[in-house]
Amino acid sequence: MKLKLIALVLALAGAAAEAQNVLVKDAWVRATVPGQQATGAFLKITSKDGGTLVSASSAAAGVVQVHEMKMVGGVMQMRALEAGLDLPAGKTIELKPGGYHVMLMDLKAPLPIGAVVPLNLVVKNAKGGETRIDMKLKVSNAAPADVPAMDHSAHKP
């Protein structure tokens, strides 16, 4: 109970959330406009012992998936990572606009700047155990300056 409370307080502050051997920091969700049905969540995740980010969920969305965006033959493609996202031991993996991200689709309501969105991540470790990280992420439009913004307005689950 104490660990969950600490993780919640840190996540609300935008600092970091930690559960067992997994650290999540700099987590945020991109704001939406009325009628927009999808957006992205972005964060930095480190698994001390290694593992796989196998799933994500949120009460704010009907569908939540771990996605990858990459250039293929000069065309940007986005796809769900069905097998999850590999987290090499001790290496920080950044989920950011234009790359890996958590896709929130079939949004229940618009997400204005300053709102708070619950996000739950499940990481499977190398030994087969699972770590669940429950966070509250602030909604913002602040994307890293060196990465182009993603438009999810036409993306459907």
N, C-alpha and C positions, 0 to 999 in steps of 0.2 A: 504494500500500500504506500509506504514511504517513497519508494522508487518511482511509482507512478505519479505521485504528487510532485516530486522534484522534476520529473520529465515534463509534466504539464506546465509548471511555472516557467521553466526554461524555454519551452517551445512558445508559450504566449509572449515571452519577452523577445522572441526572435533570435535567441542565442543558440541553444543546442538542446537536444534531447538524447539521453543515453539509456539504453536498456541492455544489461549484461555486457556483451562484447561489441555492441553496435552503437556508433555515435552518429547522430544526424545534426547538422548545423546549417545555418543560413537558409532555412526553409521559408518559402512564400508561395502564394497562389496569385496568378494574374487576374486582375479585375475584369469583369464582363460588362456588356451593355445590355439593356432590356432586349429580350428575344434571343440572345446568344445562348446556345445550348451546350457549349463545351469550352473548356479552358485547360491550362496546364498548371501543375505544381512543380516547383523546382527546389532543389536542395543539394547538399553535399552529404554523402554517406560513407562511413568507414566501418568495416568489419574487422576487428582486431585479429580474429582467427580465420577470416575468410568465410565465404558463403554465397548465397544467391538471394537477391530480392525477388521473392516469388509472387507476391501479390500486394495489392493496395485496395483500400476501401474508404468510403466517406459517406456520411449521412447526407451530404450536400448534393450527391450525384447518384443517378441510377446505375451508371457503369463507370468503373475506375480500372484503368489498365496502365501497366508500365510500357512505355513506348520508346521507339528509336526513330529519329529522323536522320536521314543521310542522303547524300547525292549519289544517284545511280544513273549513269549515262547522261549527265547534265540536267537531270530532273530530280527535284527534292521529293523523297518518298518517306512516308510515315507508316510504321507498322507496330502492332503489339508484339511484345517479346513473350511468346507463349511459354518458353522455358525459363523465363525470368532473366534478371540482369546479374551477371557474374560480379562478385565483389572480392577481388584478390586480397589476401591477408594483408592488413595494414595499409592498403592503398585507398586513398580518398577518391571516390567516383563522384563526379559532378553531374547532376541532372539539371540541364539548363536549356533555355530556348535554343532551338536549332539542333539539339542533340537528344540524349536520353532525357525523358521527363515522365511525370505521372500525368496521364490524361484523365480529366474528369468530364464525363459526357452525360447527357440527359440530366442537366442541372435542374434542381428542384426550384431554384429562384436565382435572380441575378446576384452577382457577387460584387458589391461596390467596394471601392477603396476603403480600407479601415475595418471591413468586416473580418470575422474570424471563421475559419473553415476547419472542421475536424478531419484529420487524415490518419489512417491506420496503415502501417506497413508491416509485412511479415517477411522475415529473413530466415531462410533455412541455412543452418551451419553445416560445416563439412562432416560432422558426426551424425547428421540427420535430425537434430533438435531444431526447434523454431524459437525465434525471438519476435515478439510482437511489440511494436512501438506505436503508442497512441499519442498524437500531437494535436495541437490547435495552431493553425497557420494564419498569419495575417494576410489579407488581400492587399495587393499593391500593383502598380504599373511599373515598378522599378526593375527593369531587366538589365543585365550586365551590358555595358556600353559597347563591347566588342562583338556582341552576338545579335543578329537581326531578330526582331520581334516575330512571334508566330501568330498567325491568324487561324483560330479554330472555329470561326463562325459557321462554316459550312460542313464541319465534321459531324457525322452522325454515328451513334453506337452500332 
